[in-house]
Amino acid sequence: MRCAFATALVEWQGEIALELPDGATAAAALRIARSQIEAQLAGQSVMPSKAWLEFWEHARIGIFGEPCERDQILRNGDRLELYRPLAVDPKAARRARAKETQTEKGRNPVTAKPRKR
């Protein structure tokens, strides 16, 4: 069975094609992908840190953007993804950007709807 693994981490970004036995779980695919990435990093004389290895054990995963558990059985053609935590909360970032353009009453003069008189 052919699957893909993709992630964007500080140490490594990209997609790997995986050849897995039928009935393989997401956890098994993660182990295989991690060993392939570690082999690539060893060739570049960059060794993963202990925190990096710990991250692999607890990070959220998904298949084609849909969150899943590590015991999920993969199907042919699935794309397994490893997600890193967000650096900034999207809602907080949006509020901070909007606050820059607000008046003292909290309205944005650029996007304000015309008032009825």
Secondary structure as UniProt FT lines:
FT   STRAND          2..8
FT   STRAND          13..19
FT   TURN            22..23
FT   HELIX           26..43
FT   TURN            44..45
FT   HELIX           50..58
FT   STRAND          60..63
FT   TURN            64..65
FT   STRAND          66..68
FT   TURN            70..71
FT   TURN            76..77
FT   STRAND          79..83
FT   HELIX           90..99
FT   TURN            100..101
FT   TURN            104..105
FT   TURN            109..111
//
